[in-house]
Amino acid sequence: MLKERWNELADVKDELANRDWFMGTSGNLAIKVSDHPLHFFVTASGKDKRKRTDEDFLLVDEFGHPVEQTHLKPSAETLLHVEIYRKTNAGCSLHVHTIDNNVISEIYGDQGEVTFKGQELIKAFDMWEEDATLKIPIIRNDAHIPTLAAKFSEQISGDTGAVLIRNHGITVWGKTAFEAKKILEASEFLFRYQLRLLEHKPYQII
């Protein structure tokens, strides 16, 4: 099970790295290994995610602490993943910093959310109604991670979802690694679409 989950997360990391979504060692990924006790793999801090090594991830517990003695440090934002697994049945969570999600979070940050309607890729969030509306919350970027994690936790509802951190990045989660990646890809598509639309129709900002 451990090796299987490790490889599953490594495959996701490789794919996202190919999209150039890990600039400057940014971003972090996690995948659940067990519920009782809660253990999950999370990316090690400061690693070049374009490379695949035996030290890419480490196993942590329900507090985000390493399960075994190691020189590796969990990602600084491990507590965000802790909140996801503590409150949902999600199996995988992904956090990336892209130019698109940062710009969107700044444009709509004062509103506290960005809304999408009438977009085909909303279906990635399991929203199939013709008039479905997707709202992705935007929270303040607090440098104190426990405070950030507490604010982030308030926005977690359901086993799938996405939250933008203003001028920081997006965190998504899903029941499986495939689902989490699907939600991330759909979110990034929607952000890029909205920015392209605003280039031609700046009055669309509401």
C-alpha positions as CSV (number, residue, x, y, z in Angstrom):
1,M,0.0,0.0,0.0
2,L,2.8,2.5,0.9
3,K,4.7,1.9,-2.4
4,E,1.5,2.1,-4.4
5,R,0.4,5.4,-2.8
6,W,4.0,6.8,-3.2
7,N,4.1,6.0,-6.9
8,E,0.6,7.3,-7.4
9,L,1.5,10.7,-5.9
10,A,4.9,10.7,-7.8
11,D,3.0,10.2,-11.1
12,V,0.8,13.2,-10.3
13,K,3.9,15.2,-9.4
14,D,5.6,14.3,-12.7
15,E,2.6,15.3,-14.7
16,L,2.1,18.7,-12.9
17,A,5.9,19.4,-13.2
18,N,5.6,18.9,-16.9
19,R,3.0,21.7,-16.9
20,D,5.6,23.9,-15.1
21,W,3.3,24.3,-12.0
22,F,6.1,24.0,-9.5
23,M,8.2,27.1,-10.0
24,G,10.9,27.8,-7.4
25,T,10.2,24.5,-5.6
26,S,6.7,25.9,-4.8
27,G,3.6,23.7,-4.3
28,N,3.0,20.6,-2.3
29,L,1.0,17.4,-2.7
30,A,-0.4,14.8,-0.4
31,I,-2.1,11.4,-0.6
32,K,-3.7,9.5,2.2
33,V,-2.3,6.1,3.2
34,S,-4.6,5.2,6.1
35,D,-7.5,6.6,8.1
36,H,-7.0,5.0,11.5
37,P,-4.5,6.2,12.3
38,L,-4.4,9.1,9.9
39,H,-1.2,8.8,7.9
40,F,-0.5,10.5,4.6
41,F,2.5,11.1,2.3
42,V,3.3,14.8,1.7
43,T,6.0,16.5,-0.3
44,A,9.3,17.2,1.4
45,S,10.1,20.9,1.8
46,G,12.6,22.5,-0.6
47,K,12.8,19.8,-3.2
48,D,13.0,20.3,-7.0
49,K,9.7,18.7,-8.0
50,R,10.8,18.4,-11.6
51,K,13.1,15.5,-10.5
52,R,11.9,12.1,-9.2
53,T,13.9,10.9,-6.2
54,D,13.5,8.6,-3.1
55,E,13.2,11.7,-0.9
56,D,10.3,13.4,-2.6
57,F,7.7,12.6,0.1
58,L,7.6,11.6,3.7
59,L,4.9,9.9,5.8
60,V,3.2,12.2,8.4
61,D,0.6,11.7,11.0
62,E,-2.7,13.5,12.0
63,F,-0.7,16.5,13.3
64,G,1.6,16.7,10.2
65,H,4.6,15.3,12.1
66,P,6.9,12.7,10.5
67,V,5.9,9.2,11.4
68,E,9.5,8.0,11.4
69,Q,12.9,9.6,12.2
70,T,14.0,11.5,9.1
71,H,16.1,14.5,8.0
72,L,13.3,15.6,5.7
73,K,11.0,18.4,6.6
74,P,7.3,18.2,5.6
75,S,6.1,21.0,3.4
76,A,5.3,24.2,5.3
77,E,1.7,23.9,4.4
78,T,1.2,20.4,5.6
79,L,-1.4,21.6,8.1
80,L,-3.7,22.5,5.2
81,H,-3.7,18.9,4.1
82,V,-4.3,17.8,7.7
83,E,-7.5,19.8,7.8
84,I,-8.7,18.3,4.6
85,Y,-8.2,14.7,5.8
86,R,-9.5,15.5,9.2
87,K,-12.8,16.9,7.9
88,T,-13.5,14.9,4.7
89,N,-13.1,11.5,3.1
90,A,-10.7,12.9,0.5
91,G,-7.8,10.7,-0.5
92,C,-5.6,13.3,-2.2
93,S,-4.9,17.0,-2.0
94,L,-2.8,19.2,-4.3
95,H,-1.5,22.8,-3.9
96,V,0.1,24.7,-6.7
97,H,1.1,28.3,-7.4
98,T,0.5,29.5,-10.9
99,I,0.4,33.0,-12.4
100,D,-3.2,32.5,-13.4
101,N,-4.5,31.4,-10.0
102,N,-2.6,34.2,-8.3
103,V,-4.0,36.9,-10.7
104,I,-7.5,35.6,-10.3
105,S,-7.2,35.6,-6.5
106,E,-6.1,39.2,-6.6
107,I,-8.8,40.4,-9.0
108,Y,-11.6,38.8,-7.0
109,G,-9.9,38.7,-3.6
110,D,-12.0,41.6,-2.2
111,Q,-15.2,39.6,-3.1
112,G,-14.0,36.6,-1.2
113,E,-14.8,34.2,-4.1
114,V,-14.7,33.8,-7.8
115,T,-17.8,32.6,-9.6
116,F,-18.2,30.6,-12.8
117,K,-21.4,29.8,-14.6
118,G,-22.3,28.3,-17.9
119,Q,-18.8,26.7,-18.3
120,E,-18.5,23.1,-19.4
121,L,-15.6,22.3,-17.1
122,I,-17.7,22.9,-14.0
123,K,-18.7,19.3,-14.5
124,A,-15.3,18.3,-13.1
125,F,-16.7,19.4,-9.8
126,D,-19.6,17.0,-10.3
127,M,-22.0,19.8,-11.1
128,W,-24.2,18.7,-14.0
129,E,-27.1,21.1,-13.9
130,E,-27.4,23.4,-17.0
131,D,-27.5,26.5,-14.8
132,A,-24.9,25.3,-12.3
133,T,-22.8,27.9,-10.6
134,L,-19.4,27.2,-9.2
135,K,-18.0,29.4,-6.5
136,I,-14.4,29.0,-5.4
137,P,-13.7,30.8,-2.1
138,I,-10.6,33.1,-1.7
139,I,-9.1,33.5,1.7
140,R,-6.4,35.8,3.0
141,N,-2.8,34.6,2.8
142,D,-1.6,34.5,6.4
143,A,2.1,33.9,6.9
144,H,1.3,32.1,10.2
145,I,0.5,28.6,9.0
146,P,-1.7,27.5,11.9
147,T,-3.8,30.7,11.4
148,L,-4.0,30.1,7.7
149,A,-5.0,26.4,8.3
150,A,-7.8,27.5,10.6
151,K,-9.2,30.0,8.0
152,F,-8.8,27.4,5.3
153,S,-10.6,24.8,7.4
154,E,-13.7,27.0,7.5
155,Q,-14.0,26.7,3.7
156,I,-13.8,22.9,3.6
157,S,-17.1,21.1,2.8
158,G,-17.5,17.8,1.0
159,D,-15.0,15.3,-0.2
160,T,-14.1,17.4,-3.2
161,G,-13.4,21.1,-3.4
162,A,-11.0,24.0,-4.1
163,V,-9.9,27.0,-2.2
164,L,-7.8,29.9,-3.4
165,I,-5.3,31.6,-1.1
166,R,-4.9,35.2,-2.2
167,N,-1.6,35.8,-4.0
168,H,-0.5,32.4,-2.9
169,G,-2.0,29.5,-4.8
170,I,-4.9,27.0,-5.0
171,T,-5.5,23.9,-2.9
172,V,-7.8,21.2,-4.3
173,W,-8.9,17.9,-3.0
174,G,-10.7,14.8,-4.2
175,K,-11.6,11.2,-3.2
176,T,-8.7,9.9,-5.4
177,A,-5.6,11.3,-7.0
178,F,-7.3,11.3,-10.4
179,E,-10.2,13.3,-9.1
180,A,-8.0,15.8,-7.3
181,K,-5.9,16.3,-10.5
182,K,-9.1,16.7,-12.6
183,I,-10.4,19.4,-10.3
184,L,-7.0,21.2,-10.4
185,E,-6.9,21.1,-14.2
186,A,-10.5,22.3,-14.5
187,S,-9.8,25.1,-12.0
188,E,-6.8,26.3,-13.9
189,F,-8.7,26.1,-17.2
190,L,-11.4,28.3,-15.7
191,F,-9.0,30.8,-14.4
192,R,-7.2,31.1,-17.7
193,Y,-10.5,31.4,-19.6
194,Q,-11.7,34.2,-17.2
195,L,-8.5,36.1,-17.6
196,R,-8.6,35.9,-21.4
197,L,-12.2,37.0,-21.3
198,L,-11.3,40.0,-19.2
199,E,-8.8,41.0,-21.8
200,H,-11.6,41.5,-24.3
201,K,-14.5,42.4,-21.9
202,P,-13.0,44.2,-18.9
203,Y,-16.4,45.3,-17.8
204,Q,-17.1,41.7,-16.9
205,I,-15.5,42.2,-13.5
206,I,-18.3,42.4,-11.0
